[in-house]
């Protein structure tokens, strides 16, 4: 029988949750309120947390300040989607191999994957630039897709490998005993059970690709039609002033695709994150 909490324990628990949520949500709330304020109110003294005569005018003005904003948002969604697809296609069979088979150099390869995550993209910009130029990827979507996928694959293999190791090997052996090939076993037996973990990896990859496009786009691209949202947000930084209210409005509109993905895949995300929490 579960012990009941005392009243002061309940109060302390909810107070701790409230403080945690405040520090997590406060930047988003402040950013949203800034998007509702006229630019003249942002630097008024004393500072007002709540907007006076607030409106959604910035959400209409931002399209005129940066006419290509819609293209930037589309580019970010397209690049992140392609990166996610490439990562999943490569990571699923690779993670299955590392989870099920023991072969020479597997530990060394896994260690190398961790080492890759220790390097920032900025450290490798010059060799990546020369590589993109050599293969003709400059000023194309591939200049952002290829490096983005390369930096996200190692961590995804580690995460999905851990998830696949929780699936009993007896399922593979039973399928093999019935004459199933390894590829058939992966496709028909393992993948349905691993789908929550794959969804988690897909969401994390999409968010990671959505967030890391700035440095690659700024270095490997010079055409507006290929620029993603992080670079497009720089259009709100002028020589004389920064349109902070429109910048915040564009930022909130830009994160809507990520929020929609999380909302629609929330039940898979929770299932994947909690898988293995209970010992079987």
C-alpha positions in Angstrom: 0.0 0.0 0.0 1.4 3.4 -0.9 2.0 5.7 2.0 0.2 9.0 2.0 2.1 12.2 2.0 1.7 14.5 4.9 0.2 17.9 4.1 3.5 19.8 4.5 5.2 17.2 2.2 2.6 17.8 -0.4 3.1 21.6 -0.1 6.9 21.3 -0.3 6.5 19.0 -3.4 4.3 21.4 -5.3 6.4 24.4 -4.2 9.5 22.7 -5.7 7.6 21.9 -8.9 6.4 25.5 -9.1 9.9 26.9 -8.7 11.3 24.5 -11.3 8.6 25.3 -13.8 9.1 29.0 -13.2 12.8 28.9 -14.1 12.0 26.7 -17.1 9.1 28.7 -18.5 10.1 32.2 -17.4 12.3 32.9 -20.5 9.5 31.7 -22.8 6.9 33.8 -21.1 9.1 36.9 -21.1 9.9 36.3 -24.8 6.2 36.0 -25.7 5.4 39.2 -23.7 8.2 41.0 -25.5 6.6 40.0 -28.8 3.4 41.8 -27.7 5.0 45.0 -26.7 5.7 48.0 -29.0 9.4 48.6 -29.5 9.3 51.8 -27.5 8.2 50.0 -24.3 11.1 47.5 -24.3 13.6 50.0 -23.0 11.3 52.2 -20.9 12.2 52.9 -17.3 10.9 51.5 -15.0 10.7 48.3 -16.9 7.2 46.8 -17.1 6.9 43.0 -17.2 3.3 43.1 -18.5 2.8 44.9 -21.9 0.7 48.1 -21.9 -1.6 48.2 -24.9 -0.1 45.0 -26.1 -1.0 43.6 -29.5 0.0 41.0 -32.1 1.1 43.6 -34.5 4.7 42.3 -34.4 3.5 39.0 -35.8 2.3 40.8 -38.9 5.2 43.3 -39.2 7.8 40.6 -39.1 6.8 39.3 -42.6 7.5 42.8 -44.0 10.8 43.3 -42.1 12.2 39.9 -43.4 10.2 39.1 -46.6 12.0 35.7 -47.0 11.0 34.6 -43.5 8.6 32.0 -44.8 11.3 30.5 -47.1 13.7 30.4 -44.1 11.1 28.5 -42.0 10.4 26.1 -44.8 14.2 25.5 -45.3 14.6 24.6 -41.6 11.7 22.2 -41.7 13.0 20.6 -45.0 16.6 20.3 -43.8 15.6 18.9 -40.4 13.2 16.3 -42.0 15.8 15.1 -44.5 18.5 14.9 -41.8 16.1 12.9 -39.6 15.3 10.5 -42.4 19.0 9.9 -43.2 19.9 9.4 -39.5 17.1 6.9 -38.9 17.9 4.9 -42.1 21.6 4.6 -41.0 21.1 4.4 -37.2 18.5 1.6 -37.1 20.6 -1.2 -38.7 23.9 0.1 -37.1 22.3 0.1 -33.6 20.9 -3.4 -34.2 24.4 -4.7 -35.2 26.1 -3.1 -32.2 23.3 -4.4 -29.8 23.2 -8.0 -31.1 26.5 -9.0 -32.6 30.0 -9.0 -31.1 32.7 -8.3 -33.7 36.3 -7.1 -33.7 36.6 -3.4 -33.1 33.0 -2.8 -31.9 34.1 -1.3 -28.6 36.6 0.9 -30.4 34.0 2.1 -32.8 31.6 3.0 -30.0 34.3 4.9 -28.3 35.0 6.8 -31.5 31.4 7.7 -31.7 31.6 9.3 -28.3 34.8 11.1 -29.3 33.0 12.6 -32.3 30.5 14.2 -30.0 33.3 15.9 -28.1 34.1 18.1 -31.2 32.2 21.2 -31.9 31.1 21.9 -35.5 33.1 25.1 -35.4 36.4 23.2 -34.9 35.9 21.3 -38.2 34.6 24.2 -40.3 37.6 24.6 -42.5 38.0 20.9 -43.4 34.2 20.6 -43.8 34.3 23.7 -46.1 37.0 22.1 -48.3 35.1 18.9 -48.4 31.8 20.6 -49.3 33.6 22.5 -52.0 35.3 19.4 -53.4 32.0 17.5 -53.8 30.1 20.6 -55.1 27.7 20.9 -52.2 28.3 24.6 -51.5 25.2 26.8 -51.8 22.9 23.8 -51.7 20.8 22.1 -49.1 23.3 19.3 -48.9 25.9 21.6 -47.4 23.7 21.7 -44.2 22.2 18.2 -44.5 25.4 16.2 -44.7 27.3 17.8 -41.7 24.1 17.8 -39.7 23.5 14.1 -40.1 27.1 13.3 -39.5 27.2 15.0 -36.1 23.9 13.5 -35.0 24.4 9.8 -36.1 27.0 8.9 -33.3 24.8 9.9 -30.4 21.7 8.4 -32.0 23.5 5.0 -32.4 24.4 5.0 -28.7 20.9 5.8 -27.6 19.1 3.4 -29.9 21.6 0.6 -29.2 20.9 0.9 -25.4 17.1 0.7 -26.2 17.6 -2.4 -28.5 19.6 -4.2 -25.8 16.5 -4.2 -23.6 14.6 -6.3 -26.2 15.2 -10.0 -25.3 17.5 -11.9 -27.7 15.2 -14.9 -27.5 12.9 -13.1 -30.0 15.7 -13.1 -32.5 16.6 -16.7 -31.9 12.9 -17.8 -32.2 12.6 -16.0 -35.6 15.9 -17.5 -36.8 14.7 -21.0 -35.7 11.6 -20.5 -37.9 13.8 -19.7 -40.9 13.7 -15.9 -40.8 16.7 -14.0 -42.1 18.4 -11.3 -40.0 16.9 -8.6 -42.2 13.4 -10.1 -41.9 13.9 -10.4 -38.1 14.9 -6.8 -37.8 12.0 -5.5 -40.0 9.2 -7.7 -38.7 10.2 -8.5 -35.1 12.5 -5.9 -33.7 11.3 -2.7 -35.4 7.7 -2.9 -34.1 9.0 -3.4 -30.5 11.6 -0.6 -31.0 9.3 1.9 -32.5 9.0 4.0 -29.3 12.7 4.3 -29.1 13.0 5.1 -32.8 10.4 7.9 -32.4 12.4 9.3 -29.5 15.5 9.3 -31.6 13.6 10.9 -34.5 12.3 13.7 -32.3 15.7 14.4 -30.8 17.4 14.3 -34.2 14.8 16.7 -35.7 15.2 19.1 -32.8 19.0 18.9 -33.0 19.0 19.4 -36.7 16.6 22.3 -36.3 18.9 24.0 -33.8 22.4 23.4 -35.3 21.8 24.8 -38.8 23.2 28.3 -38.1 26.9 27.7 -38.3 26.8 25.4 -41.3 24.4 27.6 -43.3 26.5 30.7 -42.6 29.7 29.0 -43.7 28.6 26.8 -46.6 25.8 28.9 -48.0 25.5 32.4 -49.4 22.1 32.2 -51.2 18.9 33.4 -49.5 16.8 30.7 -51.0 18.7 28.0 -49.1 19.1 29.8 -45.8 17.4 28.3 -42.7 15.5 30.1 -40.0 18.5 30.8 -37.6 20.2 32.8 -40.3 17.0 34.5 -41.3 16.5 35.8 -37.8 19.5 38.0 -38.3 17.4 40.1 -40.6 15.9 41.7 -37.6 19.3 43.0 -36.5 19.7 46.4 -38.2 22.6 48.9 -38.1 20.7 51.3 -35.9 18.4 49.1 -33.9 17.2 45.6 -33.3 13.6 44.8 -33.8 13.3 42.7 -30.6 9.5 42.4 -30.6 9.5 41.1 -34.2 12.5 38.9 -33.5 10.7 37.3 -30.6 7.5 36.9 -32.7 9.5 35.2 -35.5 11.2 32.9 -33.0 7.9 31.7 -31.6 6.5 31.1 -35.1 9.7 29.3 -36.0 9.5 26.8 -33.1 5.9 26.0 -33.9 6.9 23.0 -36.2 8.9 21.5 -33.4 6.1 21.9 -31.0 3.6 20.4 -33.4 5.9 17.4 -33.9 6.2 16.9 -30.1 2.5 17.2 -29.5 1.5 14.7 -32.1 4.2 12.2 -31.1 4.0 12.8 -27.4 2.6 9.4 -26.4 5.4 7.7 -28.3 7.9 10.0 -26.7 6.7 9.2 -23.2 6.7 5.5 -24.0 10.2 5.5 -25.3 11.6 7.6 -22.4 10.0 5.3 -19.8 10.8 2.0 -21.5 13.0 -0.1 -19.3 12.2 1.9 -16.2 10.5 -1.2 -14.7 12.6 -4.3 -14.3 11.2 -7.3 -16.1 
